[in-house]
Amino acid sequence: MTSLLSILFPLGQLVATLIPQLRRLLYSHHFDFYKKVDEDEIREAVGSAIYHESLPRLGEAKTLKSDILDLLQQDRPAPTLLVGKAGIGKTQLALDLCYELGWRVLRPKSNELEDLSTSAWFRYGKKAGTVLLLDDLNTFLSRIGEGSSLDRIIERTSSEYGIVLATCRSNAYDQLVAAKLDSRHFHEVRIPDWSETEGTLLAKSLGTDFDPRNFDGTPICLTMGFGPQQEVYGQLDRDSRTVLHGAKLLYLGGLMSKARQPSCELLRRVCEEILSVDDFGRALQQVGSTELLTQSPGDRVFCYEAVMERVVSDFPSTESASWQLLEKVGELLASMRDSESLFLIAITAYLAGQENIAIGLNSLVIEIDPQLAAAYSNRGVARGKLEDYQGAIDDYTKAIEIDPQYAAAYCNRGIARSELEDYLGAIDDYTKAIEIDPQDAPAYYNRGITRSELEDYQRAIDDYTKAIEIDPQDAPAYYNRGVVRGELEDYQGAIEDYTKAIEIDPQKAKAYYNRGVARGKLEDYQSEIDDYTKAIEIDPQLAAAYCNRGVARGELEDRQGEIEDYTKAIEIDPQHAAAYYNRGIGRGKLEDYQGEIDDYTKAIEIDPQFAKAYHNRGVARGELEDYQGAIEDYTKAIEIDPQFAKAYYDRGVARGKLGDRQGAIEEYAKAFKIDPSLADNHGNS
């Protein structure tokens, strides 16, 4: 990330232009960690039951579909929080509807809940929505503590946003509402557990019997029999339950799904060598008789995701415990020379935020198959996440040696090289990735960032433009192109790019902020103020926006407003030297010269090389007739910046006030040599 600061004398407008480095961590192997039961006829019956005209409406809730459509009909974004398991019931129906409506679906792992402020939750525009699907309500509740990024998102969210809560049990739902959401003015859609009337209708649609004793309020229990299964599971002996624990461990590691069923031999070794099952054969036979776990042709075993999550719910005890065991599974797979399964667990580890484990597992894959380029590349991704950029470069280089056409490895090596400020090497890598894949938008985008770092602005614009041609919804590319156009003083072009970025991502505070900067350059001060105000609404902690709004208010002679904004910037960031400096200017306009001096003094304490602060403090001291103090300040400003013509000139004025006429003449001569325009002004004064 690059921070460009430009403090303009005398107003001192702070321009903090931020260029986010987009991390495109690309895997060569696609792995769908989230599996779901594919039962179209059941899903169709569920849909018929939910929307059946004869069903009673519970409380004041609307149907999910009509409520989401109501939100979409309004001219505002409608992000949605969907809490529940995506199986074959209400959550899946809600999810299918969101896909049907063209909404973007985010499915974060638990570790990612702490960093949602950088996610795309509130992205994609006025007539679209984003669904944040949380598979684990309890994890969500534990991660939403005070000070978390997710909590800050919710704090910033007002009534213009929608929220859907689906398929969570009533006590957890009530806990969620009471804990965080009740006072946030979310638009709420209740999708309660099913009534017996609804359950009876669904059972009839499926041609099955309805038994209220086994009905837990979810449609999936009618087809999967969770009530009886939970009872059966509780009656199993230790070894038999542990066989299911072993199956769940493989499921958590990404090794069990309808598409991929592990071998009985792998399950046996996991159970015996890691989980200490004494009699695996007998235990497997007992579990098989319950149909909680099935054996398919080819000696493969399978257990439904819903059974893993809702029946075998007591294992593992914690997420960290599961990864301690999965590390052992990885070591077991290495001893079995099963590089394919090991590779999948390594991917799952990375997706779960277990970078160190992912590195170790990929290393085991490489020991088995030294020519698997993807394993080196994925290990490089994990090392990059841990900021071991040289290690990442070494891994990408090895992947490229094995597969010279590996575009993703070139692109990721470019990112790592850029982090180490090897910008020319990074450009070479991005260029090679583009040669291999001319439609590689991330490579163009990242090359644009690197060219910006080298101040090769026109070619950076060309790269962002190409990235936009490939992906017209790439808001960061528009945003960064706006930054570069601003550097080239094409402020109107910059405004157009920021506006487009805002259309795609209306919650990007820095896009409003930078558009405000560009509008200020064109002296459109009221529009500038409006943009800073919007940026502050989105991010109330953006001190630079308060500071710049103060500058714009000063241009419109709103003296009190500008002082208030600078003060707020200082409250947020007590080390904000520019805010003190600008407040000093504002106080000087109000002839509060001592307050002005105090602010410049504070700015100098924060930044001892702040030449303009010394100069302006000298001016304020001159207003209080402290000419010797003024001379000392001008002298310090000149020491820091020997080409500071105005400091020489004003030091001459102060010397003249003290009767040092010759000294004043010498100072004027130095000032006029550096800036001849001062001589013209001097002659007219």
Secondary structure, DSSP 8 states (H G I E B T S, - for coil): -EEE----TTT-----EEE--------SS----------HHHHHHHHHHHT-TTS---TT---HHHHHHHHHHSSS---EEEES--SSSHHHHHHHHHHHTT-EEE---GGGGGGGGGSSTT-S-TT--EEEEES-HHHHHHH--TT-HHHHHHHH--TTSEEEEES--HHHHHHHIIIIITTTT-EEEEE----HHHHHHHHHHHT----GGG--S-THHHHH-HHHHHHHHHHS-HHHHHHHHHHHHHHHTT--SSS---BHHHHHHIIIIIS--S-HHHHHHHHHHHTSSEEETTTEEE--HHHHHHTSTT-SSSHHHHHHHHHHHHHHHHHTT-HHHHHHHHHHHHHTT-HHHHHHHHHHHHHH-TT-HHHHHHHHHHHHHTT-HHHHHHHHHHHHHH-TT-HHHHHHHHHHHHHTT-HHHHHHHHHHHHHH-TT-HHHHHHHHHHHHHTT-HHHHHHHHHHHHHH-TT-HHHHHHHHHHHHHTT-HHHHHHHHHHHHHH-TT-HHHHHHHHHHHHHTT-HHHHHHHHHHHHHH-TT-HHHHHHHHHHHHHTT-HHHHHHHHHHHHHH-TT-HHHHHHHHHHHHHTT-HHHHHHHHHHHHHH-TT-HHHHHHHHHHHHHTT-HHHHHHHHHHHHHH-TT-HHHHHHHHHHHHHTT-HHHHHHHHHHHHHH-THHHHHHHH-
